[in-house]
Amino acid sequence: MERKRIYLCLAHMSEAGLEQKYIQEAFDTNWVVPLGPNVNGFEADLEAFVMNRKRVVALSSCTAALHLALLQLGVGQDDEVLCQSLSFCASTNPIAYCAATPVFIDSEKDTWNMDPVLLEHAILDRFAKTGRNPKAIIVVDLYGMPAKWDEIEEVGRKYDIPIIEDAANALGSHYDGKPCGVFGNIGTYSFNGNKIITTSGGGALICDDEETKKRTVFLATQARENAPYYQHEVIGFNYRLSNICAGIGRGQMTVLDDHIRHHRHLHELYLELLGKVEGITIQDNPSAKFDSNFWLTTITLDPSIHVRGQESLHPHYSDCEPNDNVEALRVILDQAGIEARPLWKPMHKQPVYKNAPAYVNGISEALFKVGMCLPSGPYVTDDDVHYIVNCIKEAIL
Ligand SMILES: *Cc1c(COP(=O)(O)O)cnc(C)c1O
């Protein structure tokens, strides 16, 4: 019997079909609009999830949430925003939407997230070069692993620069007992199809107070002033989450804990089966303070490890790409029906951002060359993990 292809992380609905129940309710009551009971209910569920310490706004994507977060912090033309280089482009692109300049900061080796020491160095150097502090800092909890929040928040406070937490990957992760999404001044989540939970596409902004929430909703709904006709004093956006999508979100909140448990279980299993293989290192919590949801289990492959077929690969495309053994392993897994992917390519190595200032220590680039993401989602079974691990062992031994 042929095996079904194994993907990194697919959307997975509740067995009780609650997503459809909430969608049906929306149809039955004709709330087929970007506001309504599901939007309010989903926001309340998320607020409960962050222990009601924060207010949450449901939006059409995490990218939109990051854009609105920057606008809330007053980021505009010619401002500089410090941003983690090792991430998906959605962490950075909203800086460009604001006509501001991204300044990339490299990672530290424990969490793969923004290096707090380099962050402070960059702030001082930007001040020396421009006479101003950067306007904001965007820090990512990559693959679910929390950043070094104590150190990073300390730097933010010292220089009085607000921080945005891109927790797109980290719904359900904790740092020092607190849920990711609540660090810094504003946080964001993603509910894209491949994340911990999905609304088929959606995101959220997490903020401290009702006033910021109201302002965010205002900006997300075309900035309509309080008048009987359409009156506009600032530029707004169409970024609110649909009541239909929010219905999916409410159903997904009932399986969130199961999803998180499953991602962590798969990570444990990878550790058990693959952890002792020479030349392979599985990314893990650096200390008891960190509690990743392990959205994706990630490995690094030592350059000395030989993978079948690595010498017959095609010519290189650029000066920054995965090592031959990593690419050969990806191809072997792909042919075995397994989706595996390199890590995010650092933004400071992306042609589109080649002119942006960057403070680098070589870590994100080195990680990109040796790293790989393995299937980790709700549809991945224990049997799949055994199969994946066997394929990897056969490819390298
Ligand atoms: C997926 C992702 C985003 C963007 O989320 P969308 O909801 O798709 O806009 C932002 N940052 C990171 C790190 C992500 O992985």
The ligand as a Tripos MOL2 file, in Angstrom:
@<TRIPOS>MOLECULE
LIG
   15    15     1     0     0
SMALL
NO_CHARGES

@<TRIPOS>ATOM
      1 C1          3.4650   32.6910    9.2190 C.3       1 LIG1
      2 C2          4.3150   33.7400    9.8070 C.ar      1 LIG1
      3 C3          3.9480   35.0920    9.7470 C.ar      1 LIG1
      4 C4          2.8140   35.6010    8.9230 C.3       1 LIG1
      5 O1          1.5930   35.1100    9.2500 O.3       1 LIG1
      6 P1          0.3400   35.3480    8.2600 P.3       1 LIG1
      7 O2         -0.8220   35.1040    9.1630 O.co2     1 LIG1
      8 O3          0.4670   34.3210    7.1880 O.co2     1 LIG1
      9 O4          0.3920   36.7270    7.7490 O.co2     1 LIG1
     10 C5          4.7360   36.0170   10.4070 C.ar      1 LIG1
     11 N1          5.8380   35.6470   11.0700 N.ar      1 LIG1
     12 C6          6.2490   34.3670   11.1310 C.ar      1 LIG1
     13 C7          7.4810   34.0270   11.8990 C.3       1 LIG1
     14 C8          5.5080   33.3720   10.4900 C.ar      1 LIG1
     15 O5          5.9340   32.1010   10.5180 O.3       1 LIG1
@<TRIPOS>BOND
     1     1     2 1
     2     2     3 ar
     3     2    14 ar
     4     3     4 1
     5     3    10 ar
     6     4     5 1
     7     5     6 1
     8     6     7 2
     9     6     8 1
    10     6     9 1
    11    10    11 ar
    12    11    12 ar
    13    12    13 1
    14    12    14 ar
    15    14    15 1
@<TRIPOS>SUBSTRUCTURE
     1 LIG1         1 GROUP 0 **** ****
